[in-house]
Amino acid sequence: MIGLHSATQPPVQDAATEIVGLLQRCKLQMSSLNNIRKKARYSNMYCTPRHIMTFLQKWAIATKQKFASPLAFDPSYQAYWSENTRDTVFQASANAFDTKFTGFSFCHPNYCDYLLHSLVGHALQSTIST
């Protein structure tokens, strides 16, 4: 685990320490959602139901999951991106905005007007430049 992520700062620790850090980040993130509407807050607290993920893969040909967490990503997708660069320790790709969106993806970002606006804008720019 450590050799694969030698550039990660702060340095990668053992698996147990990284999992505890992930759980602490998740708890902090959930507490920061307290200032948004209850319905929006709860929509970000749960994994997307498996039957919806299966439907998107089968009928929309979605192969990538954007804005996922190591705690909530669906392992049946080819790849997943996390908002937190530290999640590369858990095999996530970092920052979905660093690359052009290609193909079909499933996105479930945290509720934030700025983030949602940026996500739609990036998706449109990716489509226009194709």
DSSP file (Angstrom, degrees, kcal/mol; ACC not computed):
  #  RESIDUE AA STRUCTURE BP1 BP2  ACC     N-H-->O    O-->H-N    N-H-->O    O-->H-N    TCO  KAPPA ALPHA  PHI   PSI    X-CA   Y-CA   Z-CA
    1    1 A M     >        0   0    0      0, 0.0     4,-0.6     0, 0.0    11,-0.1   0.000 360.0 360.0 360.0 -42.1    0.0    0.0    0.0
    2    2 A I  T >4  +     0   0    0      1,-0.2     3,-1.0     2,-0.2    10,-0.2   0.911 360.0  53.9 -71.0 -43.7    2.8    2.5    0.9
    3    3 A G  G >4 S+     0   0    0      1,-0.2     3,-0.8     2,-0.1    -1,-0.2   0.827 104.7  55.5 -62.0 -33.4    5.0    1.9   -2.1
    4    4 A L  G 34 S+     0   0    0      1,-0.2    -1,-0.2     2,-0.1    -2,-0.2   0.722 114.6  38.7 -71.3 -21.2    2.2    2.6   -4.6
    5    5 A H  G X<  +     0   0    0     -3,-1.0     3,-1.3    -4,-0.6     7,-0.5  -0.262  66.7 138.6-126.4  45.1    1.4    6.0   -3.1
    6    6 A S  T <  S+     0   0    0     -3,-0.8    -1,-0.1     1,-0.3    -2,-0.1   0.743  75.4  52.5 -66.6 -22.0    4.8    7.4   -2.2
    7    7 A A  T 3  S+     0   0    0     -3,-0.2    -1,-0.3     2,-0.0     2,-0.2   0.560  82.9 112.2 -89.3  -7.9    3.8   10.9   -3.5
    8    8 A T    <   -     0   0    0     -3,-1.3     4,-0.3    78,-0.0    -3,-0.1  -0.455  67.6-119.2 -69.8 132.3    0.7   11.1   -1.3
    9    9 A Q  S    S+     0   0    0     -2,-0.2    -2,-0.0     2,-0.1    -3,-0.0  -0.977  97.0  32.7-123.4 136.1    0.8   13.7    1.5
   10   10 A P  S    S-     0   0    0      0, 0.0     3,-0.1     0, 0.0    -3,-0.0   0.677 117.5 -97.5 -62.5 161.3    0.6   13.2    4.3
   11   11 A P        -     0   0    0      0, 0.0    -2,-0.1     0, 0.0     2,-0.1  -0.094  41.0 -99.3 -54.7 146.4    2.4    9.8    3.8
   12   12 A V        -     0   0    0     -7,-0.5     2,-0.1    -4,-0.3     3,-0.1  -0.425  41.0-163.3 -66.7 136.5    0.2    6.7    3.5
   13   13 A Q        -     0   0    0      1,-0.3    -1,-0.1    -2,-0.1     2,-0.0  -0.203  39.0 -54.0-101.9-163.1    0.0    4.7    6.7
   14   14 A D     >  -     0   0    0     -2,-0.1     4,-2.1     1,-0.1    -1,-0.3  -0.251  59.8 -99.5 -71.2 167.1   -1.2    1.2    7.3
   15   15 A A  H  > S+     0   0    0      1,-0.2     4,-2.3     2,-0.2     5,-0.2   0.878 121.1  54.2 -58.5 -42.0   -4.6    0.1    6.0
   16   16 A A  H  > S+     0   0    0      1,-0.2     4,-2.2     2,-0.2    -1,-0.2   0.913 109.2  47.9 -61.5 -42.9   -6.3    0.4    9.4
   17   17 A T  H  > S+     0   0    0      1,-0.2     4,-2.3     2,-0.2    -1,-0.2   0.900 111.4  50.5 -64.7 -41.6   -5.1    4.0    9.8
   18   18 A E  H  X S+     0   0    0     -4,-2.1     4,-2.2     2,-0.2    -1,-0.2   0.881 110.1  50.1 -65.3 -38.1   -6.3    4.9    6.3
   19   19 A I  H  X S+     0   0    0     -4,-2.3     4,-2.5     2,-0.2    -2,-0.2   0.910 109.9  50.1 -67.6 -41.6   -9.7    3.4    7.0
   20   20 A V  H  X S+     0   0    0     -4,-2.2     4,-2.2     1,-0.2    -2,-0.2   0.924 111.0  50.0 -61.3 -43.3  -10.1    5.3   10.2
   21   21 A G  H  X S+     0   0    0     -4,-2.3     4,-2.4     1,-0.2    -2,-0.2   0.898 109.6  51.3 -61.0 -41.1   -9.1    8.5    8.4
   22   22 A L  H  X S+     0   0    0     -4,-2.2     4,-2.3     1,-0.2    -2,-0.2   0.921 110.3  48.3 -61.8 -45.1  -11.7    7.7    5.7
   23   23 A L  H  X S+     0   0    0     -4,-2.5     4,-2.2     1,-0.2    -1,-0.2   0.867 111.0  51.0 -65.5 -36.3  -14.4    7.2    8.3
   24   24 A Q  H  X S+     0   0    0     -4,-2.2     4,-2.4     2,-0.2    -1,-0.2   0.910 110.2  49.2 -66.9 -41.9  -13.5   10.5   10.1
   25   25 A R  H  X S+     0   0    0     -4,-2.4     4,-2.6     2,-0.2    -2,-0.2   0.911 111.1  50.7 -62.1 -41.8  -13.7   12.4    6.8
   26   26 A C  H  X S+     0   0    0     -4,-2.3     4,-2.4     2,-0.2    -2,-0.2   0.916 110.4  48.6 -62.7 -43.9  -17.1   10.8    6.1
   27   27 A K  H  X S+     0   0    0     -4,-2.2     4,-2.0     2,-0.2    -1,-0.2   0.913 112.7  48.0 -63.1 -42.9  -18.4   11.8    9.5
   28   28 A L  H  X S+     0   0    0     -4,-2.4     4,-1.5     2,-0.2    -2,-0.2   0.903 111.3  50.9 -63.9 -41.8  -17.1   15.4    9.1
   29   29 A Q  H  X S+     0   0    0     -4,-2.6     4,-0.7     1,-0.2    -2,-0.2   0.910 109.2  50.4 -63.5 -42.4  -18.6   15.6    5.6
   30   30 A M  H >< S+     0   0    0     -4,-2.4     3,-0.8     1,-0.2    -1,-0.2   0.885 108.5  52.1 -64.1 -38.2  -22.0   14.4    6.9
   31   31 A S  H >< S+     0   0    0     -4,-2.0     3,-1.2     1,-0.2    -1,-0.2   0.820 103.9  57.9 -68.4 -28.7  -22.0   17.0    9.7
   32   32 A S  H >< S+     0   0    0     -4,-1.5     3,-0.7     1,-0.2    -1,-0.2   0.686  96.2  64.9 -73.7 -16.3  -21.2   19.7    7.1
   33   33 A L  G X< S+     0   0    0     -3,-0.8     3,-1.7    -4,-0.7    -1,-0.2   0.486  73.7  94.6 -82.1  -2.7  -24.5   18.8    5.3
   34   34 A N  G <  S+     0   0    0     -3,-1.2    -1,-0.2     1,-0.3    -2,-0.1   0.721  75.9  61.4 -62.9 -21.3  -26.6   19.9    8.3
   35   35 A N  G <  S+     0   0    0     -3,-0.7    -1,-0.3    -4,-0.1     2,-0.2   0.419  92.8  77.9 -90.0   3.8  -27.2   23.3    6.8
   36   36 A I  S <  S-     0   0    0     -3,-1.7     5,-0.1     1,-0.2    76,-0.0  -0.671  99.2 -69.1-106.5 167.6  -29.0   22.1    3.7
   37   37 A R     >  -     0   0    0     -2,-0.2     4,-2.6     1,-0.1     5,-0.2  -0.137  44.2-119.3 -53.8 147.0  -32.5   20.9    3.3
   38   38 A K  H  > S+     0   0    0      1,-0.2     4,-2.5     2,-0.2     5,-0.2   0.886 111.6  51.8 -57.6 -44.3  -33.3   17.6    5.0
   39   39 A K  H  > S+     0   0    0      1,-0.2     4,-1.5     2,-0.2    -1,-0.2   0.920 112.8  44.6 -62.8 -44.5  -34.3   15.9    1.7
   40   40 A A  H  > S+     0   0    0      2,-0.2     4,-0.8     1,-0.2    71,-0.2   0.889 112.0  53.9 -65.8 -39.4  -31.1   16.9   -0.1
   41   41 A R  H >< S+     0   0    0     -4,-2.6     3,-1.0     1,-0.2     4,-0.4   0.936 109.7  46.4 -61.1 -47.4  -29.0   15.9    3.0
   42   42 A Y  H >X S+     0   0    0     -4,-2.5     3,-0.9     1,-0.2     4,-0.5   0.791 102.3  64.7 -68.6 -27.3  -30.5   12.4    3.1
   43   43 A S  H 3< S+     0   0    0     -4,-1.5    -1,-0.2     1,-0.2     3,-0.2   0.755 105.4  46.2 -66.9 -21.6  -30.0   11.9   -0.6
   44   44 A N  T << S+     0   0    0     -3,-1.0    -1,-0.2    -4,-0.8    -2,-0.2   0.510  99.7  69.3 -95.6  -6.1  -26.3   12.1   -0.1
   45   45 A M  T <4 S+     0   0    0     -3,-0.9     2,-0.3    -4,-0.4    -1,-0.2   0.632  93.8  59.3 -88.5 -13.6  -26.1    9.8    2.9
   46   46 A Y  S  < S-     0   0    0     -4,-0.5     2,-0.1    -3,-0.2    26,-0.1  -0.807  82.2-109.2-120.6 155.7  -27.0    6.6    1.2
   47   47 A C        -     0   0    0     -2,-0.3    26,-0.1     1,-0.1     3,-0.1  -0.480  47.6 -98.1 -71.5 150.0  -25.6    4.5   -1.6
   48   48 A T        -     0   0    0     24,-0.3     5,-0.1    -2,-0.1    -1,-0.1  -0.543  53.1 -95.1 -67.3 133.7  -27.6    4.4   -4.8
   49   49 A P    >>  -     0   0    0      0, 0.0     4,-1.8     0, 0.0     3,-0.9  -0.179  29.1-122.2 -54.5 143.0  -29.7    1.3   -4.7
   50   50 A R  H 3> S+     0   0    0      1,-0.3     4,-2.7     2,-0.2     5,-0.2   0.838 109.2  58.4 -56.7 -39.0  -28.2   -1.7   -6.6
   51   51 A H  H 3> S+     0   0    0      1,-0.2     4,-1.9     2,-0.2    -1,-0.3   0.829 106.1  49.6 -66.2 -29.5  -31.1   -2.1   -9.0
   52   52 A I  H <> S+     0   0    0     -3,-0.9     4,-2.5     2,-0.2    -1,-0.2   0.910 110.9  48.8 -72.7 -42.0  -30.7    1.5  -10.2
   53   53 A M  H  X S+     0   0    0     -4,-1.8     4,-2.1     2,-0.2    -2,-0.2   0.915 112.3  49.0 -62.2 -42.4  -26.9    1.0  -10.8
   54   54 A T  H  X S+     0   0    0     -4,-2.7     4,-2.5     2,-0.2     5,-0.2   0.910 110.1  51.4 -63.1 -43.1  -27.7   -2.2  -12.7
   55   55 A F  H  X>S+     0   0    0     -4,-1.9     4,-3.1     1,-0.2     5,-0.7   0.928 109.8  49.3 -59.1 -46.7  -30.3   -0.4  -14.8
   56   56 A L  H  X5S+     0   0    0     -4,-2.5     6,-2.1     1,-0.2     4,-1.0   0.874 113.1  47.2 -63.5 -37.3  -27.8    2.3  -15.7
   57   57 A Q  H  <5S+     0   0    0     -4,-2.1     4,-0.3     4,-0.2    -1,-0.2   0.906 119.0  39.5 -69.3 -40.9  -25.2   -0.2  -16.7
   58   58 A K  H  <5S+     0   0    0     -4,-2.5    -2,-0.2    -5,-0.2    -3,-0.2   0.931 130.5  22.1 -76.0 -46.3  -27.5   -2.3  -18.8
   59   59 A W  H  <5S+     0   0    0     -4,-3.1    -3,-0.2    -5,-0.2    -2,-0.1   0.747 132.5  34.8-101.2 -26.3  -29.6    0.4  -20.5
   60   60 A A  S  <<S-     0   0    0     -4,-1.0    -3,-0.2    -5,-0.7    -4,-0.1   0.431  97.6-130.4-105.1  -1.3  -27.5    3.6  -20.4
   61   61 A I        +     0   0    0     -4,-0.3    43,-0.5    -6,-0.3     2,-0.3   0.827  39.2 177.4  56.5  36.6  -24.2    1.7  -20.8
   62   62 A A  E     +a  104   0A   0     -6,-2.1    43,-0.2     1,-0.1    -1,-0.2  -0.548  13.7 167.1 -70.9 130.9  -22.7    3.6  -17.9
   63   63 A T  E     +     0   0A   0     41,-2.4    15,-1.6    -2,-0.3    16,-0.9   0.471  55.9  55.1-122.4  -9.0  -19.2    2.3  -17.2
   64   64 A K  E     -ab 105  79A   0     40,-1.1    42,-2.7    14,-0.2     2,-0.5  -0.941  62.0-148.9-130.8 150.1  -17.8    4.9  -14.8
   65   65 A Q  E     -ab 106  80A   0     14,-2.1    16,-2.4    -2,-0.3     3,-0.4  -0.975  16.9-163.6-120.7 120.4  -18.9    6.3  -11.5
   66   66 A K  E     +a  107   0A   0     40,-3.2    42,-1.3    -2,-0.5    16,-0.1  -0.759  67.6  16.5-104.6 149.1  -18.0    9.9  -10.7
   67   67 A F  S    S+     0   0    0     -2,-0.3    15,-0.2     1,-0.2     2,-0.2   0.888  88.7 147.5  60.0  43.5  -18.1   11.6   -7.3
   68   68 A A        -     0   0    0     13,-3.1    15,-0.4    -3,-0.4    -1,-0.2  -0.600  41.3-134.1-101.9 166.5  -18.1    8.3   -5.4
   69   69 A S    >>  -     0   0    0     -2,-0.2     4,-2.0    13,-0.1     3,-1.7  -0.881  23.8-118.3-115.7 150.8  -16.6    7.5   -2.1
   70   70 A P  T 34 S+     0   0    0      0, 0.0    -1,-0.1     0, 0.0    12,-0.0   0.758 119.5  54.1 -58.1 -21.1  -14.6    4.4   -1.2
   71   71 A L  T 34 S+     0   0    0      1,-0.1   -24,-0.1   -49,-0.1   -48,-0.0   0.647 121.8  25.5 -84.2 -15.3  -17.5    3.7    1.2
   72   72 A A  T <4 S+     0   0    0     -3,-1.7   -24,-0.3   -26,-0.1    -1,-0.1   0.413  85.6 118.9-132.3   1.0  -20.2    3.9   -1.4
   73   73 A F     <  -     0   0    0     -4,-2.0     7,-0.1     1,-0.1   -26,-0.0  -0.345  63.2-120.5 -74.0 156.9  -18.8    3.1   -4.9
   74   74 A D    >   -     0   0    0      1,-0.1     3,-2.0    -2,-0.0    -1,-0.1  -0.861  14.5-152.5 -97.5 114.9  -20.2    0.2   -6.9
   75   75 A P  T 3  S+     0   0    0      0, 0.0    -1,-0.1     0, 0.0    -2,-0.0   0.587  87.7  74.5 -66.9  -8.3  -17.4   -2.2   -7.6
   76   76 A S  T 3  S+     0   0    0      3,-0.0     2,-0.2     2,-0.0    -3,-0.0   0.624  79.1  90.9 -79.1 -10.2  -19.1   -3.5  -10.8
   77   77 A Y  S <  S-     0   0    0     -3,-2.0   -13,-0.2     1,-0.1   -14,-0.1  -0.562  84.1-126.1 -80.8 150.6  -18.2   -0.2  -12.5
   78   78 A Q  S    S-     0   0    0    -15,-1.6     2,-0.3    -2,-0.2   -14,-0.2   0.842  86.0  -3.4 -64.5 -34.6  -14.8   -0.2  -14.4
   79   79 A A  E     -b   64   0A   0    -16,-0.9   -14,-2.1     2,-0.0     2,-0.3  -0.987  60.6-155.4-155.1 157.1  -13.6    2.9  -12.6
   80   80 A Y  E     -b   65   0A   0     11,-0.3    13,-2.9    -2,-0.3     2,-0.4  -0.995   6.9-149.2-140.6 150.2  -14.6    5.5  -10.0
   81   81 A W  E     -c   93   0B   0    -16,-2.4   -13,-3.1    -2,-0.3     2,-0.3  -0.909  10.7-159.8-116.1 142.1  -13.6    9.0   -9.2
   82   82 A S  E     -c   94   0B   0     11,-2.4    13,-0.8    -2,-0.4    14,-0.2  -0.877  23.7-134.1-118.8 152.9  -13.6   10.6   -5.8
   83   83 A E  S    S+     0   0    0    -15,-0.4     2,-0.6    -2,-0.3    -1,-0.1   0.748  92.7  73.5 -72.5 -23.8  -13.6   14.3   -4.8
   84   84 A N  S >  S-     0   0    0      1,-0.1     3,-1.8    10,-0.1     4,-0.1  -0.824  70.7-153.3 -99.3 120.0  -10.9   13.6   -2.2
   85   85 A T  G >  S+     0   0    0     -2,-0.6     3,-1.6     1,-0.3     4,-0.2   0.760  92.6  70.0 -62.6 -24.3   -7.4   13.0   -3.6
   86   86 A R  G >  S+     0   0    0      1,-0.3     3,-1.8     2,-0.1    -1,-0.3   0.758  81.9  75.0 -63.1 -23.7   -6.6   10.9   -0.5
   87   87 A D  G X > +     0   0    0     -3,-1.8     5,-1.8     1,-0.3     3,-1.6   0.545  68.5  86.2 -71.0  -5.6   -9.0    8.2   -1.8
   88   88 A T  G X 5S+     0   0    0     -3,-1.6     3,-1.7     1,-0.3    -1,-0.3   0.778  77.9  69.2 -61.6 -23.0   -6.5    7.2   -4.4
   89   89 A V  G < 5S+     0   0    0     -3,-1.8    -1,-0.3     1,-0.3    -2,-0.2   0.804  99.3  48.2 -60.7 -28.7   -5.2    5.0   -1.6
   90   90 A F  G < 5S-     0   0    0     -3,-1.6    -1,-0.3    -4,-0.2    -2,-0.2  -0.006 130.7 -95.7-102.5  26.8   -8.5    3.0   -2.1
   91   91 A Q  T < 5S+     0   0    0     -3,-1.7   -11,-0.3     1,-0.2    -3,-0.2   0.641  78.7 142.6  69.6  19.9   -8.0    2.8   -5.9
   92   92 A A      < -     0   0    0     -5,-1.8     2,-0.3   -13,-0.1    -1,-0.2  -0.589  52.9-122.0 -81.5 150.6  -10.2    5.8   -6.7
   93   93 A S  E     -c   81   0B   0    -13,-2.9   -11,-2.4    -2,-0.2     2,-0.2  -0.715  34.5-118.8 -84.6 147.6   -9.1    8.1   -9.5
   94   94 A A  E    S-c   82   0B   0     -2,-0.3     4,-0.2   -13,-0.2   -11,-0.1  -0.557  70.5  -1.5 -91.2 154.6   -8.7   11.7   -8.3
   95   95 A N    >   -     0   0    0    -13,-0.8     3,-1.8    -2,-0.2     4,-0.3   0.860  55.5-149.5  35.1  98.1  -10.6   14.8   -9.4
   96   96 A A  G >  S+     0   0    0      1,-0.3     3,-0.8     2,-0.2    -1,-0.1   0.719  94.4  65.6 -61.7 -22.2  -13.2   14.0  -12.1
   97   97 A F  G 3  S+     0   0    0      1,-0.2    -1,-0.3     3,-0.0    -2,-0.1   0.588  83.3  75.4 -79.4  -9.4  -12.7   17.5  -13.5
   98   98 A D  G <  S+     0   0    0     -3,-1.8     2,-0.3    -4,-0.2    -1,-0.2   0.692  98.9  45.3 -74.3 -17.9   -9.1   16.8  -14.5
   99   99 A T  S <  S-     0   0    0     -3,-0.8     2,-0.2    -4,-0.3    27,-0.1  -0.895  92.4-101.2-126.8 155.4  -10.2   14.7  -17.5
  100  100 A K        -     0   0    0     -2,-0.3     2,-0.4     1,-0.1    23,-0.1  -0.532  42.3-114.2 -70.8 136.4  -12.7   15.0  -20.2
  101  101 A F        +     0   0    0     21,-0.3     2,-0.3    -2,-0.2    -1,-0.1  -0.591  43.0 177.5 -71.4 128.6  -15.9   13.0  -19.6
  102  102 A T        -     0   0    0     -2,-0.4    25,-0.1     2,-0.1    24,-0.0  -0.946  44.3  -2.1-130.5 153.7  -16.2   10.3  -22.2
  103  103 A G  S    S-     0   0    0     -2,-0.3     2,-0.5   -41,-0.1   -41,-0.1  -0.245 107.6 -37.3  65.9-156.8  -18.8    7.6  -22.6
  104  104 A F  E     +a   62   0A   0    -43,-0.5   -41,-2.4   -47,-0.0   -40,-1.1  -0.889  63.1 178.5-109.6 134.0  -21.5    7.2  -20.0
  105  105 A S  E     -a   64   0A   0     -2,-0.5     2,-0.5   -43,-0.2   -40,-0.2  -0.890  25.9-132.5-130.2 159.1  -21.0    7.8  -16.4
  106  106 A F  E     -a   65   0A   0    -42,-2.7   -40,-3.2    -2,-0.3     2,-0.4  -0.966  26.0-169.9-110.3 128.5  -23.0    7.8  -13.2
  107  107 A C  E     +a   66   0A   0     -2,-0.5   -40,-0.2   -42,-0.2   -39,-0.1  -0.970  20.1 168.3-122.6 134.6  -22.6   10.9  -10.9
  108  108 A H        +     0   0    0    -42,-1.3     3,-0.1    -2,-0.4   -60,-0.0  -0.562  22.0 174.4-138.9  71.3  -23.9   11.3   -7.4
  109  109 A P        -     0   0    0      0, 0.0     2,-0.1     0, 0.0     3,-0.0  -0.267  41.1 -87.3 -76.3 164.6  -22.1   14.4   -6.0
  110  110 A N        -     0   0    0      1,-0.1     2,-0.6   -66,-0.0     6,-0.1  -0.407  56.4 -92.8 -63.8 148.0  -22.7   16.1   -2.7
  111  111 A Y  S    S+     0   0    0    -71,-0.2     2,-0.3    -3,-0.1    -1,-0.1  -0.532  72.2 133.7 -70.4 115.4  -25.5   18.6   -2.9
  112  112 A C     >  -     0   0    0     -2,-0.6     4,-2.8     1,-0.1     5,-0.3  -0.830  51.9-140.3-163.4 120.5  -23.9   22.0   -3.6
  113  113 A D  H  > S+     0   0    0     -2,-0.3     4,-2.5     1,-0.2     5,-0.2   0.897 104.4  48.9 -53.6 -45.0  -25.1   24.4   -6.2
  114  114 A Y  H  > S+     0   0    0      2,-0.2     4,-2.6     1,-0.2    -1,-0.2   0.928 113.2  46.6 -63.3 -45.0  -21.6   25.4   -7.2
  115  115 A L  H  > S+     0   0    0      2,-0.2     4,-2.6     1,-0.2    -2,-0.2   0.924 113.5  48.1 -63.9 -45.0  -20.5   21.7   -7.6
  116  116 A L  H  X S+     0   0    0     -4,-2.8     4,-2.4     2,-0.2     5,-0.2   0.903 112.7  48.9 -63.2 -41.1  -23.6   20.8   -9.5
  117  117 A H  H  X S+     0   0    0     -4,-2.5     4,-2.4    -5,-0.3    -2,-0.2   0.924 112.9  47.8 -62.9 -44.6  -23.2   23.8  -11.8
  118  118 A S  H  X S+     0   0    0     -4,-2.6     4,-2.6    -5,-0.2    -2,-0.2   0.890 111.0  51.9 -63.1 -40.0  -19.5   22.9  -12.4
  119  119 A L  H  X S+     0   0    0     -4,-2.6     4,-2.3     2,-0.2    -2,-0.2   0.929 111.7  44.6 -64.1 -47.1  -20.4   19.3  -13.1
  120  120 A V  H  X S+     0   0    0     -4,-2.4     4,-2.5     2,-0.2    -2,-0.2   0.915 114.0  50.8 -64.5 -42.3  -23.0   20.1  -15.7
  121  121 A G  H  X S+     0   0    0     -4,-2.4     4,-2.6    -5,-0.2    -2,-0.2   0.912 111.2  47.8 -60.8 -43.2  -20.7   22.7  -17.3
  122  122 A H  H  X S+     0   0    0     -4,-2.6     4,-2.4     2,-0.2   -21,-0.3   0.899 111.2  50.8 -65.3 -40.7  -17.8   20.2  -17.5
  123  123 A A  H  X S+     0   0    0     -4,-2.3     4,-1.9     2,-0.2    -2,-0.2   0.911 112.0  47.2 -62.9 -42.4  -20.1   17.5  -19.0
  124  124 A L  H  X S+     0   0    0     -4,-2.5     4,-2.8     2,-0.2    -2,-0.2   0.925 112.3  49.1 -65.5 -44.3  -21.3   19.9  -21.6
  125  125 A Q  H  X S+     0   0    0     -4,-2.6     4,-2.1     1,-0.2    -2,-0.2   0.891 109.9  52.2 -62.4 -38.4  -17.8   21.1  -22.5
  126  126 A S  H  < S+     0   0    0     -4,-2.4    -1,-0.2     1,-0.2    -2,-0.2   0.901 112.1  46.1 -62.9 -39.9  -16.7   17.5  -22.7
  127  127 A T  H >< S+     0   0    0     -4,-1.9     3,-1.2     1,-0.2    -2,-0.2   0.913 112.0  50.0 -69.1 -43.4  -19.5   16.8  -25.1
  128  128 A I  H 3< S+     0   0    0     -4,-2.8    -2,-0.2     1,-0.2    -1,-0.2   0.868 109.5  51.2 -63.7 -37.5  -18.9   19.9  -27.2
  129  129 A S  T 3<        0   0    0     -4,-2.1    -1,-0.2     1,-0.2    -2,-0.2   0.415 360.0 360.0 -83.7   3.3  -15.2   19.1  -27.6
  130  130 A T    <         0   0    0     -3,-1.2    -1,-0.2    -4,-0.2    -2,-0.1   0.472 360.0 360.0 -84.2 360.0  -15.8   15.6  -28.8
